[in-house]
Amino acid sequence: MSVWRKNNSDQSIKKSWSLDEAKEKLSTFCAYQERCIWETRRKLYEKGIKDSNSDELIDYLIQEKFIDEERYARSFTRGKFRLKKWGRGRISRELKMRQISEGDIRKGLSEIDPHEYYDTLLSQVDKHWERIKESDPYKKKYKLIHYLISKGFEQDLIKEAIEEAGFED
């Protein structure tokens, strides 16, 4: 037995919740930060609550307005764009992974101001261009484009921003 397991054996077993306790805990969980149904189901699964009980709890949270998928999509989009500088593609993929509907994803993406989006892309182009340690300008540009695509920015906007920044050959 490893040292970690011996010292933390009581921590590795997660305590499951009763239904009343789950209602209280999940209300706090959802009030603390915007949550979606997918995240809440994962939390319920962690705590050993499945099937009809989890559906009942989810319905309660939706009814009491602790969970609202449109509100979640809007909040998620604002946060990931402003804090992590993600593009629309990455945000959209992450929301789809969390099983948010297409309509709610569109509403969430509408939170991004197009001018602010392009300004953010330009700043990311400038900032990352300086960080890339590559002497060959073609390889450097390739690495920059690859980075920006991985952040979720659209290829046509990337090309336009690189030209505007003066890094186009």
C-alpha distance (Angstrom), angle and dihedral (degrees) to the residues before:
residue distance angle dihedral
M1 . . .
S2 3.79 . .
V3 3.77 121.6 .
W4 3.81 91.1 -116.9
R5 3.78 93.6 52.6
K6 3.80 92.8 46.3
N7 3.82 92.2 51.3
N8 3.79 95.6 40.7
S9 3.78 103.8 34.0
D10 3.81 92.2 121.7
Q11 3.85 91.1 52.2
S12 3.79 96.2 53.3
I13 3.82 92.6 65.2
K14 3.81 109.5 75.0
K15 3.77 117.2 -144.5
S16 3.80 114.1 -123.7
W17 3.79 121.4 -134.1
S18 3.80 130.9 -124.7
L19 3.84 116.0 -128.4
D20 3.82 94.7 -102.7
E21 3.76 91.6 45.5
A22 3.81 89.7 47.5
K23 3.82 91.8 53.6
E24 3.78 91.1 52.7
K25 3.81 95.5 42.9
L26 3.81 94.2 45.3
S27 3.79 91.9 48.4
T28 3.80 88.0 56.3
F29 3.82 91.3 42.5
C30 3.83 91.4 54.3
A31 3.82 95.7 39.5
Y32 3.80 92.4 54.1
Q33 3.82 93.8 58.5
E34 3.80 136.5 -3.6
R35 3.81 109.5 -84.7
C36 3.77 134.0 -174.4
I37 3.80 128.4 -143.8
W38 3.81 91.5 -102.7
E39 3.83 93.4 56.6
T40 3.78 91.5 44.9
R41 3.82 92.1 50.6
R42 3.80 89.7 51.4
K43 3.80 89.9 52.6
L44 3.81 90.8 48.8
Y45 3.81 91.0 49.3
E46 3.82 90.0 51.0
K47 3.78 88.8 54.9
G48 3.79 94.3 48.0
I49 3.81 98.5 -106.6
K50 3.80 112.7 134.2
D51 3.82 144.1 158.8
S52 3.82 119.7 3.9
N53 3.80 94.0 2.7
S54 3.78 91.8 56.8
D55 3.83 91.0 46.5
E56 3.80 89.7 51.4
L57 3.81 91.7 50.5
I58 3.81 92.8 46.3
D59 3.82 90.6 50.1
Y60 3.81 89.5 50.4
L61 3.82 91.8 50.9
I62 3.82 92.3 48.6
Q63 3.80 92.0 46.3
E64 3.81 91.3 50.4
K65 3.85 89.9 47.3
F66 3.80 94.2 -117.2
I67 3.82 87.8 124.0
D68 3.80 123.0 42.3
E69 3.80 115.5 159.8
E70 3.84 95.3 -158.5
R71 3.80 91.2 50.4
Y72 3.82 88.5 46.8
A73 3.82 92.4 51.0
R74 3.81 92.0 49.8
S75 3.80 93.2 47.3
F76 3.81 93.5 44.4
T77 3.81 91.3 49.9
R78 3.81 94.4 49.3
G79 3.78 92.5 47.1
K80 3.78 98.8 46.0
F81 3.81 92.7 44.0
R82 3.80 97.1 46.8
L83 3.80 100.0 35.7
K84 3.80 105.4 29.9
K85 3.83 96.7 26.1
W86 3.81 92.8 -129.5
G87 3.79 120.8 169.1
R88 3.80 127.0 -127.9
G89 3.82 93.6 -94.9
R90 3.79 95.1 55.9
I91 3.81 92.6 43.8
S92 3.80 90.9 49.1
R93 3.83 92.4 49.4
E94 3.79 92.0 49.3
L95 3.81 92.2 49.6
K96 3.83 91.0 48.4
M97 3.79 89.0 51.3
R98 3.81 87.3 55.3
Q99 3.84 88.7 52.5
I100 3.80 95.7 -114.2
S101 3.84 113.2 162.0
E102 3.81 120.8 -106.0
G103 3.81 91.0 -115.2
D104 3.79 92.5 54.0
I105 3.81 90.6 46.0
R106 3.82 89.8 54.0
K107 3.81 90.4 49.0
G108 3.78 89.9 48.9
L109 3.80 93.4 49.8
S110 3.81 89.7 50.2
E111 3.83 86.1 70.2
I112 3.82 89.1 74.1
D113 3.80 114.3 90.6
P114 3.86 108.2 -136.8
H115 3.83 93.1 -137.8
E116 3.80 92.6 49.0
Y117 3.82 89.0 46.5
Y118 3.80 92.8 54.6
D119 3.82 92.3 43.8
T120 3.81 89.1 52.1
L121 3.80 90.3 50.2
L122 3.82 90.7 50.6
S123 3.80 91.7 50.2
Q124 3.82 90.2 48.6
V125 3.83 89.8 50.9
D126 3.81 92.0 52.0
K127 3.79 95.1 42.5
H128 3.79 96.7 46.6
W129 3.83 94.3 42.1
E130 3.81 88.2 61.6
R131 3.82 92.5 48.9
I132 3.81 96.7 52.6
K133 3.79 111.1 97.9
E134 3.79 101.0 -154.7
S135 3.80 129.0 122.5
D136 3.81 97.6 -161.9
P137 3.85 106.3 81.9
Y138 3.83 93.0 -151.0
K139 3.80 92.7 53.6
K140 3.79 90.2 44.3
K141 3.80 91.1 52.2
Y142 3.82 90.8 46.6
K143 3.81 90.8 52.7
L144 3.79 90.8 48.1
I145 3.81 92.7 50.5
H146 3.81 91.5 46.2
Y147 3.81 90.8 51.1
L148 3.81 93.6 49.1
I149 3.81 92.9 47.2
S150 3.81 89.3 51.2
K151 3.82 87.7 53.3
G152 3.82 87.7 56.3
F153 3.78 102.9 -106.4
E154 3.80 119.7 145.7
Q155 3.80 117.2 -103.9
D156 3.81 95.9 -128.8
L157 3.82 91.1 52.5
I158 3.80 90.6 46.7
K159 3.80 91.0 53.9
E160 3.81 90.9 48.1
A161 3.82 92.3 48.1
I162 3.81 93.1 48.5
E163 3.81 90.0 51.4
E164 3.82 91.4 47.7
A165 3.81 91.1 48.9
G166 3.81 89.1 53.6
F167 3.80 97.5 -118.2
E168 3.81 93.9 118.0
D169 3.80 114.3 109.2
